[in-house]
Amino acid sequence: MSLAPRLDLRQSQSLVMTPQLQQAIKLLALSNLEIEAFIAEELEKNPLLDSGSTEEVREAEPDGDFDGDAPEPTDALAGLNGGGEDAPLDVDYSEETFHHDSPSDLAGAQGMDGSLGLAGTATGGGEGGDLQETLAGAENLSDHLMAQAGTVFSGDALLIAGHIIDALDDAGYLTVPLLDIAERLGAPLGLVERVLGTVQTFDPTGIGARDLAECLALQAKEADRYDPCMEKLIAHLDILARGDLPRLRRICGVDEEDMADMIRELRAYDPKPGLQFAATETQPVVPDIFVAPMAKGGWAVELNNATLPRLIVNRSYYAELASAAGDRTSKAWLNDSLQSANWLMKALDQRARTIVKVATEIVKQQEAFFQRGVEHLRPLTLRTIAEAIGMHESTVSRVTSNKYLACPRGLFELKFFFTSAIQSADGGEAASAQAVKSHIARLIADEAPDDILSDDALVDLLKERGFDIARRTVAKYREALGLGSSVQRRRQKKLAG
């Protein structure tokens, strides 16, 4: 058998995702704040894109409100690439504008921001002041302590105090052994100890401690409560943590009333005094979607367009550049910029419609929650939403990632509405795991101090409410809620009493 070269024709199919389609799919997973940053980058890169004012957008927008009959979003934004490189992304945009249309423009849905109390969620300037400037100008722990050190120390002592303050962690604890500081500075250990003793008198009380017991002791001394009994109590915090009160009373030599008073005193102390000056930057959660009841019934769903700039394609600037472009390279660059601008407008509009469609279906599926609360939350999966709106499950997953919904009941992540099912005890409709957690939390909150519910008792009470749930599942949900066991709760309520 001889081996000879030959040519074969084979036909095969493969899925090719253009860079534009990949970017469009990526846009689905971004929150409104991330989209805002993305748009800012595009405005820097593309001279044909402008962030139009409200008046400019109103002039460019067609008359009439969105009537809910606009083209439905396609799965995975498959139509955005126009079918190939020869097909332009723009069809005939006389003056393109991007804005968030939504069914909430219908009658009865007006004033949504006001009704939800969320009118101030927009980013940017306003009468509320600049939070970043406030955070940047806040005094930190080191500056606060060094200002005090400068009034009582000088020379070598001030240098040692500075090293001690630099060695404090965010909670205000000294993390470096004094011997190491003494060796590093070539100072006598006794001098370093005396400087530390003075630093421990600074505000906030408890600063410069080397462990929790010393921190609490410093605060007890400041409050003039550091008697021999309190000293013994602080020295045996491990026994207090175990809740062995009879043993503690014998060690401290006090009765139940005095022990309860000492424990209440300890609870009033701050175990991490340095955190009072921890000016960590907090990123607020901004809702991506608003949901509010309409006057004629039903729910209005709209995107939070306050966080996004209004985009327009500057056609007049394009015409000016086109008339001045003399060589082929300039014309090609200009056409690419126009095509990119038109694509971005379409991609953002498609994203908006897709998010509103998914959110509207979530509201429809979980209407009982919006009407009556978390105990009426239904089991829901991504597949259920995907099948209801004719999209792929992965598309729904991207839409619900990193996005928050604001409604009269509060602010919720979209993933919150997707929970597993718990079988009903009477064979009826299954309940969501989140609803079961709500029942467990309420049962524990209502328990009497002298009648703490065990996990077995919770199982029986849940069965009476129609939930067929195992004891280990109750324990898992209870721990997820941050609630201790019956023994721990009994001990806590005894200490609190």
C-alpha positions, 0 to 999 in steps of 0.5 A, spaced: 500 500 500 503 506 497 502 513 501 500 518 496 498 526 497 491 527 496 486 533 497 480 532 500 474 537 501 470 537 508 464 541 510 464 543 517 460 548 522 463 552 527 461 557 532 465 564 531 464 570 535 466 576 533 470 581 538 464 585 538 459 580 540 464 578 545 464 585 548 456 585 547 455 579 551 460 582 556 456 588 557 450 584 560 454 582 566 456 589 568 453 593 573 451 600 571 457 603 575 461 598 571 458 600 565 459 608 567 466 607 567 466 603 560 462 608 557 467 613 560 473 610 556 469 609 550 468 617 550 475 618 551 477 613 545 471 615 540 471 622 537 464 621 534 461 619 541 458 625 546 455 625 552 449 629 551 445 633 555 438 632 557 436 637 552 440 635 547 437 628 548 430 630 548 431 634 541 434 627 538 429 623 541 422 621 537 416 623 540 412 619 544 413 614 550 415 607 549 409 603 548 412 596 550 412 593 543 419 594 541 423 589 538 424 583 543 432 582 545 435 576 542 438 571 545 446 572 547 445 579 543 446 575 536 444 580 532 449 585 534 454 583 529 450 585 523 451 578 520 458 579 518 464 585 516 460 587 510 454 589 514 454 595 517 452 596 524 448 602 523 442 602 519 439 609 519 440 613 525 439 620 523 441 622 530 442 616 534 441 617 542 442 611 547 437 612 553 434 607 557 426 606 555 422 601 559 415 599 560 415 604 567 414 610 562 406 607 562 401 611 565 401 610 573 408 609 573 410 616 574 414 618 580 418 612 581 424 614 584 420 619 589 416 613 591 422 609 593 426 614 596 431 613 591 432 620 588 439 621 590 442 615 587 445 618 582 453 619 582 456 626 581 455 633 584 450 635 588 448 638 595 450 632 599 457 634 598 463 629 596 463 623 600 470 621 597 473 628 600 470 627 607 473 620 607 480 623 605 480 628 610 478 624 616 484 623 621 487 617 621 489 613 628 496 614 627 495 622 626 491 622 632 496 619 637 502 622 634 498 629 636 497 627 643 505 624 643 507 631 641 504 634 647 508 629 652 514 627 649 520 630 646 527 627 644 528 620 644 522 618 647 518 621 642 522 617 637 520 611 641 513 613 641 513 614 633 515 607 632 510 604 637 504 608 634 507 605 627 507 598 630 499 598 632 494 595 627 488 597 625 484 595 631 489 599 636 493 593 638 501 593 639 503 587 634 511 588 635 514 585 641 517 591 645 524 588 645 524 588 638 523 595 638 528 596 643 533 593 639 532 596 633 532 603 636 538 601 641 534 604 647 533 601 654 527 596 654 525 600 661 524 606 657 520 603 651 516 600 657 515 607 660 513 610 653 508 604 652 505 605 658 504 613 657 501 611 650 496 607 653 493 613 656 492 616 650 485 617 647 481 612 645 482 608 651 485 601 650 490 603 645 496 600 645 494 593 648 498 587 646 492 582 647 484 583 649 485 582 656 490 588 657 485 592 652 479 591 657 484 592 663 486 599 660 478 601 659 476 598 666 482 602 669 480 608 666 472 607 668 475 606 675 472 599 675 479 595 675 478 592 682 481 585 684 474 582 682 474 585 675 482 583 675 480 576 676 474 576 671 479 579 665 484 574 667 479 568 665 476 571 659 476 564 656 472 561 662 467 567 661 467 565 653 465 558 655 459 560 659 462 557 666 459 562 671 459 558 677 466 557 676 467 564 675 463 566 681 468 562 685 474 565 682 472 572 683 469 571 690 462 575 688 455 573 688 450 572 681 448 580 682 455 582 682 457 577 676 452 580 672 454 587 673 461 586 672 459 582 665 455 588 663 461 592 664 465 588 660 460 588 654 460 596 654 468 596 653 470 596 646 475 590 644 477 594 638 478 601 639 483 603 633 477 602 629 474 608 631 479 611 626 479 606 620 477 611 615 476 605 610 473 607 603 466 604 602 463 603 596 455 604 596 450 599 593 447 603 587 440 599 584 440 597 577 433 596 577 427 600 580 420 596 581 414 599 584 407 598 584 403 601 579 396 605 580 392 600 576 395 594 579 401 590 577 409 592 577 413 597 573 420 595 572 425 600 569 433 601 569 436 606 573 438 611 568 441 616 573 448 613 573 449 613 566 450 618 561 446 620 555 450 618 549 449 621 542 453 620 535 455 627 533 453 627 526 455 634 524 462 633 527 462 626 522 460 630 516 466 636 518 471 630 519 469 627 512 469 633 508 476 634 511 479 627 510 483 627 503 486 620 504 484 613 504 487 611 511 483 617 514 476 615 511 477 608 513 479 610 520 473 615 520 468 610 518 471 605 523 469 610 529 462 611 526 461 604 526 464 603 533 459 608 535 453 606 532 455 599 535 455 601 542 449 605 541 445 598 539 449 594 544 447 598 550 440 599 548 440 591 547 443 590 554 437 595 557 432 591 554 434 584 555 435 586 563 428 589 563 425 583 560 429 578 565 427 583 571 420 583 569 419 576 568 423 575 575 418 580 578 412 576 575 415 569 578 416 572 585 410 577 585 408 574 592 414 576 595 413 583 592 406 583 595 407 579 602 414 578 603 420 573 604 416 568 607 412 567 600 418 567 596 418 561 591 423 556 588 426 559 582 432 557 577 435 560 572 432 555 567 425 557 569 426 564 567 430 563 561 425 558 558 419 563 560 423 569 556 426 565 550 433 566 552 439 561 554 440 560 561 447 563 560 444 569 558 440 570 564 446 568 569 450 574 566 444 579 566 443 577 574 450 578 576 452 584 580 446 587 579 441 590 584 433 591 584 430 596 589 423 595 591 418 598 596 421 592 601 428 594 600 434 593 596 436 586 593 441 582 589 438 579 583 441 572 585 437 573 591 430 571 588 433 564 585 433 559 591 432 552 591 426 548 593 424 545 599 418 540 599 412 541 602 410 536 608 403 536 605 405 534 598 403 541 596 407 546 592 414 547 594 417 552 598 424 556 597 430 555 602 430 563 603 422 562 605 424 557 610 430 561 613 425 566 614 421 562 618 427 559 622 429 566 624 422 568 626 421 562 631 428 563 634 427 570 635 420 569 638 423 564 643 422 565 650 429 565 655 426 559 659 424 555 653 430 555 647 428 551 641 432 545 639 433 543 632 428 537 633 423 542 636 424 547 630 423 541 625 417 539 628 414 547 628 416 547 621 412 541 619 406 544 622 407 550 618 408 545 612 415 544 611 418 537 610 425 539 612 431 534 616 434 536 622 441 537 619 438 542 614 435 546 619 442 546 623 445 548 616 440 554 615 440 556 622 448 557 622 447 560 615 443 565 619 449 566 624 444 563 629 447 559 635 445 552 637 440 552 643 446 551 648 449 557 645 443 561 645 441 559 652 448 561 655 447 568 651 440 569 654 442 568 661 448 572 660 444 578 657 439 577 663 
